Amino acid sequence: MVAVVNDGDSSFLQKPLDAVKNHRSKYFETYAGKLLGKPISTHSFAIGGQMASDACALFRALPAKADGRPVLVWGVAPRDLVDSSFSDPASTETVRYLDKVTYPQDVLPESKRVWKQLERQIERSIYLYGKRADFQIVERNLAENIIERLTGTTFNTIKAPQPLLKIAMAEQPEENSPGQWIVSPYSQKAAQHALWNDNSEEYSMRYRPFKPKVFNNQSQYMDKLLQQAQKMGFSVVLVNMPLMKQNTDLLPAGIYDKYLSRVEELAHKNNAYFVDFNKPGIFCREDFCDPVHLHGLGAQKFLRKVAEHIDKLCKTHALAGKDQPL
């Protein structure tokens, strides 16, 4: 969803966008607003490399829902539940940051290992130890200000070398800094000369070997998020993201069907509206920039289809005499 939101908007606005700072989909707001006949506002909580546990943690950290009936659109793919390189939900940058936001509570207390629980108790008992990250941030800001004055430059203009940045984004995409993830407008003309980015090697490492423990654990977090969303009155649209067959063929035999069956099962259990955009004939190779990610125009196509399904959902609720989901 990070690529969908940012590449779609960059192509729509015809200007580069910083994916770290852009947290809304103006293209979706414009298209859905016209389709539904009323103003639409969005906020994107998508994070690069986000697992189901990260999404659950983020949702738990949100304040109580205000008036209105917002729609939660959650785009999921096999990697959200199947990533052999993933082990500890509590160790991700997303969860560690949200633990600071919700302090002294933990966003994923059930995932804390013994030493993490012990460390949390020490943080609560010793003020300076609990605030060590805050002191580090203050120290870093002071150091940056001094360096900027001495050198006459700013850290906002410093860019990591592309080879190093590529490695960093592959390993820890959630840790990008402003200015490091700039997306540019897409055009069919430019695409004719663009190189196809084959990320099969990366996904082969993530998909194999299949780890049932990771799959079951992440499925539980998906279930927990959907349960909480239902209790809070959200209408959830759970979207199976489009992928090329080149990518899904990397999964061990039977695992894609297992993943899809689990997602459909959880959607049905929690009254979420499930949409499968990975069926044949909906998206084609020309919509992708690699086997996993849609390019700018493909992203806009995706957002149009999401808006059309939400419009259909609204009309279905109206016919049934139910509350409108949006």
C-alpha positions as CSV (number, residue, x, y, z in Angstrom):
1,M,0.0,0.0,0.0
2,V,3.0,2.4,0.5
3,A,3.7,2.2,-3.3
4,V,0.0,2.5,-4.2
5,V,-0.5,5.6,-2.1
6,N,2.7,7.4,-3.0
7,D,3.3,6.4,-6.6
8,G,-0.4,6.9,-7.4
9,D,-0.3,10.5,-6.0
10,S,3.0,11.4,-7.6
11,S,1.6,10.5,-11.0
12,F,-1.6,12.3,-10.2
13,L,0.0,15.5,-9.0
14,Q,2.8,15.2,-11.5
15,K,5.5,16.0,-9.0
16,P,8.0,14.0,-6.9
17,L,6.7,13.0,-3.4
18,D,8.6,12.0,-0.2
19,A,7.1,8.6,0.7
20,V,8.2,9.1,4.3
21,K,6.1,12.3,4.7
22,N,3.1,11.7,2.5
23,H,0.3,10.2,4.5
24,R,-2.8,10.6,2.4
25,S,-4.1,9.7,-1.0
26,K,-5.2,12.8,-2.9
27,Y,-6.0,10.7,-6.0
28,F,-8.4,8.5,-4.0
29,E,-10.0,11.5,-2.3
30,T,-10.6,13.1,-5.6
31,Y,-12.0,10.0,-7.4
32,A,-14.0,8.6,-4.5
33,G,-15.4,12.1,-3.7
34,K,-16.8,12.4,-7.2
35,L,-18.1,8.8,-7.1
36,L,-19.8,9.1,-3.7
37,G,-20.9,12.6,-4.1
38,K,-19.3,14.0,-1.0
39,P,-15.9,15.1,0.4
40,I,-13.6,12.3,1.3
41,S,-10.5,12.5,3.6
42,T,-7.9,9.9,4.0
43,H,-4.9,9.0,6.1
44,S,-2.4,6.3,5.2
45,F,-0.9,4.3,8.0
46,A,1.0,2.0,5.5
47,I,4.6,1.3,6.4
48,G,7.2,-0.4,4.3
49,G,7.7,-4.1,5.3
50,Q,4.6,-3.9,7.6
51,M,3.6,-7.3,9.1
52,A,0.1,-8.0,10.5
53,S,1.5,-7.5,14.0
54,D,2.8,-4.1,13.1
55,A,-0.7,-3.1,11.7
56,C,-2.3,-4.4,14.9
57,A,0.1,-2.4,17.1
58,L,-0.6,0.7,15.0
59,F,-4.3,0.3,15.3
60,R,-4.1,-0.2,19.0
61,A,-2.2,3.0,19.4
62,L,-4.8,5.1,17.7
63,P,-7.1,7.3,19.8
64,A,-10.7,6.3,20.3
65,K,-12.8,6.7,17.1
66,A,-14.5,10.1,16.7
67,D,-18.0,10.7,15.3
68,G,-18.7,9.2,11.9
69,R,-18.2,5.8,10.4
70,P,-14.8,5.6,8.9
71,V,-13.7,2.9,6.5
72,L,-10.5,1.0,7.1
73,V,-8.9,-0.2,3.9
74,W,-6.3,-2.9,4.6
75,G,-4.3,-4.2,1.7
76,V,-2.7,-7.6,2.5
77,A,-0.4,-9.9,0.7
78,P,1.3,-13.3,1.5
79,R,4.4,-11.5,3.0
80,D,2.2,-10.0,5.7
81,L,1.7,-13.5,7.2
82,V,4.5,-15.4,5.6
83,D,8.0,-14.1,6.1
84,S,10.7,-16.6,7.1
85,S,13.1,-13.8,8.0
86,F,10.6,-12.4,10.6
87,S,10.8,-13.7,14.2
88,D,9.9,-11.3,17.0
89,P,6.8,-9.0,16.6
90,A,8.0,-6.8,19.5
91,S,11.4,-6.1,17.9
92,T,10.3,-4.1,14.8
93,E,11.0,-0.4,14.6
94,T,7.2,0.2,14.3
95,V,6.4,-1.6,17.6
96,R,9.3,-0.1,19.5
97,Y,8.3,3.4,18.5
98,L,4.6,2.8,19.3
99,D,5.7,1.5,22.8
100,K,7.1,5.0,23.4
101,V,3.9,6.6,22.2
102,T,1.7,4.5,24.5
103,Y,4.1,4.4,27.4
104,P,3.7,3.1,30.1
105,Q,1.5,0.6,28.2
106,D,2.8,-1.8,25.6
107,V,1.0,-2.1,22.2
108,L,1.8,-5.8,21.9
109,P,2.2,-7.0,25.5
110,E,1.4,-10.6,24.5
111,S,4.5,-10.7,22.3
112,K,7.0,-9.5,24.9
113,R,9.6,-12.1,25.7
114,V,10.9,-12.5,29.3
115,W,13.9,-10.2,28.9
116,K,11.7,-7.6,27.2
117,Q,9.2,-7.7,30.1
118,L,12.1,-7.4,32.5
119,E,13.5,-4.4,30.6
120,R,10.0,-2.7,30.6
121,Q,9.8,-3.1,34.4
122,I,13.2,-1.5,34.8
123,E,12.1,1.4,32.5
124,R,9.0,2.0,34.7
125,S,11.1,1.9,37.8
126,I,14.1,4.0,36.8
127,Y,13.0,7.3,35.1
128,L,16.3,8.1,33.4
129,Y,16.5,4.6,31.9
130,G,13.0,4.8,30.7
131,K,13.6,8.1,29.0
132,R,17.0,7.1,27.5
133,A,15.6,7.2,23.9
134,D,14.3,10.8,24.5
135,F,17.7,11.9,25.7
136,Q,19.4,10.3,22.7
137,I,17.1,12.2,20.4
138,V,17.8,15.5,22.1
139,E,21.5,14.8,22.0
140,R,21.3,14.0,18.3
141,N,19.4,17.2,17.5
142,L,22.0,19.2,19.3
143,A,24.8,17.5,17.5
144,E,23.1,18.0,14.1
145,N,22.6,21.7,14.9
146,I,26.3,22.2,15.7
147,I,27.4,20.3,12.6
148,E,25.1,22.3,10.4
149,R,26.4,25.6,11.8
150,L,30.0,24.5,11.3
151,T,29.6,23.0,7.8
152,G,27.0,25.3,6.4
153,T,24.8,22.4,5.3
154,T,21.7,20.7,6.5
155,F,21.0,17.0,7.2
156,N,17.9,17.3,5.0
157,T,20.2,17.6,2.0
158,I,22.3,14.6,2.8
159,K,21.5,11.5,0.8
160,A,22.7,8.0,1.4
161,P,24.5,6.4,-1.6
162,Q,22.0,4.5,-3.7
163,P,23.6,1.1,-3.4
164,L,23.7,1.4,0.4
165,L,20.1,2.8,0.5
166,K,18.9,-0.1,-1.6
167,I,20.3,-2.6,0.9
168,A,18.8,-0.6,3.9
169,M,15.3,-0.4,2.3
170,A,15.3,-4.1,1.6
171,E,16.4,-5.0,5.2
172,Q,14.5,-2.4,7.2
173,P,12.1,-0.4,5.0
174,E,10.3,1.0,8.1
175,E,13.4,2.9,9.1
176,N,13.6,5.3,6.1
177,S,14.3,9.0,6.9
178,P,12.8,12.0,5.1
179,G,14.4,12.6,1.7
180,Q,15.5,9.0,1.3
181,W,12.5,7.6,-0.4
182,I,11.4,9.9,-3.2
183,V,9.0,8.7,-5.8
184,S,8.5,10.3,-9.2
185,P,5.6,10.6,-11.6
186,Y,5.1,7.7,-13.9
187,S,4.3,7.8,-17.6
188,Q,3.7,5.2,-20.2
189,K,6.3,6.9,-22.4
190,A,9.0,6.7,-19.7
191,A,7.9,3.1,-18.9
192,Q,9.0,2.0,-22.4
193,H,12.6,2.6,-21.5
194,A,12.4,1.6,-17.8
195,L,14.2,-1.4,-16.5
196,W,12.1,-4.2,-15.0
197,N,13.0,-4.6,-11.4
198,D,13.0,-8.3,-10.6
199,N,12.9,-8.7,-6.8
200,S,12.4,-12.5,-7.0
201,E,15.6,-13.3,-5.1
202,E,14.4,-11.2,-2.1
203,Y,11.0,-12.7,-2.0
204,S,12.3,-16.2,-2.4
205,M,14.3,-15.7,0.8
206,R,11.2,-14.4,2.6
207,Y,8.9,-17.1,1.4
208,R,11.1,-20.1,2.1
209,P,11.2,-22.0,4.2
210,F,7.6,-21.7,5.2
211,K,7.3,-21.3,9.0
212,P,3.9,-22.3,10.4
213,K,4.6,-20.6,13.7
214,V,5.1,-17.2,12.0
215,F,2.0,-17.8,9.8
216,N,-0.2,-18.7,12.8
217,N,1.1,-15.9,14.9
218,Q,0.6,-13.2,12.3
219,S,-2.9,-14.7,11.5
220,Q,-3.8,-14.1,15.2
221,Y,-2.7,-10.5,15.0
222,M,-4.8,-10.0,11.9
223,D,-7.8,-11.5,13.7
224,K,-7.2,-9.2,16.7
225,L,-7.1,-6.1,14.6
226,L,-10.3,-7.1,12.7
227,Q,-12.0,-7.9,16.1
228,Q,-11.1,-4.5,17.5
229,A,-12.1,-2.6,14.4
230,Q,-15.5,-4.3,14.5
231,K,-16.0,-3.4,18.1
232,M,-15.0,0.2,17.4
233,G,-17.6,0.5,14.6
234,F,-15.2,0.6,11.6
235,S,-16.2,-0.8,8.3
236,V,-13.2,-2.8,7.1
237,V,-12.4,-3.5,3.4
238,L,-9.8,-6.2,3.4
239,V,-8.0,-6.3,0.0
240,N,-5.9,-9.1,-1.3
241,M,-3.3,-7.2,-3.1
242,P,-2.5,-7.9,-6.8
243,L,0.8,-9.8,-7.4
244,M,2.3,-11.3,-10.5
245,K,2.3,-15.1,-10.9
246,Q,6.1,-14.8,-11.0
247,N,5.9,-13.8,-7.3
248,T,3.3,-16.2,-6.0
249,D,5.1,-19.1,-7.8
250,L,8.0,-18.5,-5.3
251,L,5.8,-19.7,-2.4
252,P,6.0,-23.3,-1.4
253,A,3.3,-25.5,-2.9
254,G,-0.1,-24.9,-1.4
255,I,0.9,-21.9,0.8
256,Y,-0.8,-19.2,-1.3
257,D,-4.1,-21.1,-1.1
258,K,-3.5,-21.5,2.6
259,Y,-2.9,-17.8,3.0
260,L,-5.9,-16.8,0.9
261,S,-8.2,-19.2,2.7
262,R,-7.1,-17.8,6.1
263,V,-7.6,-14.2,5.1
264,E,-11.1,-15.0,3.7
265,E,-11.9,-16.9,6.9
266,L,-10.9,-14.0,9.2
267,A,-12.7,-11.5,7.1
268,H,-15.9,-13.5,7.2
269,K,-15.5,-14.1,11.0
270,N,-15.2,-10.4,11.7
271,N,-17.7,-9.1,9.2
272,A,-15.0,-7.4,7.0
273,Y,-15.7,-6.8,3.3
274,F,-13.2,-9.0,1.5
275,V,-12.0,-8.1,-2.0
276,D,-9.6,-10.3,-4.1
277,F,-7.7,-8.1,-6.6
278,N,-5.3,-11.0,-7.4
279,K,-7.8,-12.9,-9.5
280,P,-6.9,-13.3,-13.2
281,G,-7.9,-10.5,-15.5
282,I,-8.0,-7.6,-13.0
283,F,-4.4,-6.5,-13.2
284,C,-1.8,-7.4,-15.8
285,R,2.0,-7.1,-16.2
286,E,1.7,-3.6,-17.7
287,D,0.3,-2.4,-14.3
288,F,3.5,-3.4,-12.4
289,C,7.0,-2.0,-12.1
290,D,8.2,-5.3,-10.5
291,P,6.5,-8.6,-9.7
292,V,5.0,-7.2,-6.4
293,H,4.5,-3.4,-6.8
294,L,2.2,-1.5,-9.0
295,H,3.6,1.6,-10.8
296,G,1.9,5.0,-10.6
297,L,-0.8,4.4,-13.2
298,G,-1.4,0.8,-11.9
299,A,-1.8,2.3,-8.4
300,Q,-4.4,4.7,-9.7
301,K,-6.3,1.8,-11.2
302,F,-6.1,0.0,-7.9
303,L,-7.5,3.0,-6.0
304,R,-10.3,3.4,-8.5
305,K,-11.3,-0.2,-7.9
306,V,-11.2,0.3,-4.1
307,A,-13.4,3.4,-4.4
308,E,-15.9,1.5,-6.6
309,H,-16.1,-1.4,-4.1
310,I,-16.8,1.1,-1.3
311,D,-19.5,2.8,-3.4
312,K,-21.0,-0.6,-3.9
313,L,-20.8,-1.3,-0.2
314,C,-22.6,1.9,0.6
315,K,-25.4,1.2,-1.9
316,T,-25.8,-2.4,-0.5
317,H,-26.1,-1.0,3.1
318,A,-28.6,1.6,1.9
319,L,-30.8,-1.1,0.2
320,A,-30.7,-3.2,3.4
321,G,-31.6,-0.2,5.6
322,K,-28.3,-0.4,7.4
323,D,-26.0,2.4,8.6
324,Q,-23.8,3.8,5.9
325,P,-20.2,2.7,6.2
326,L,-18.9,6.1,5.0
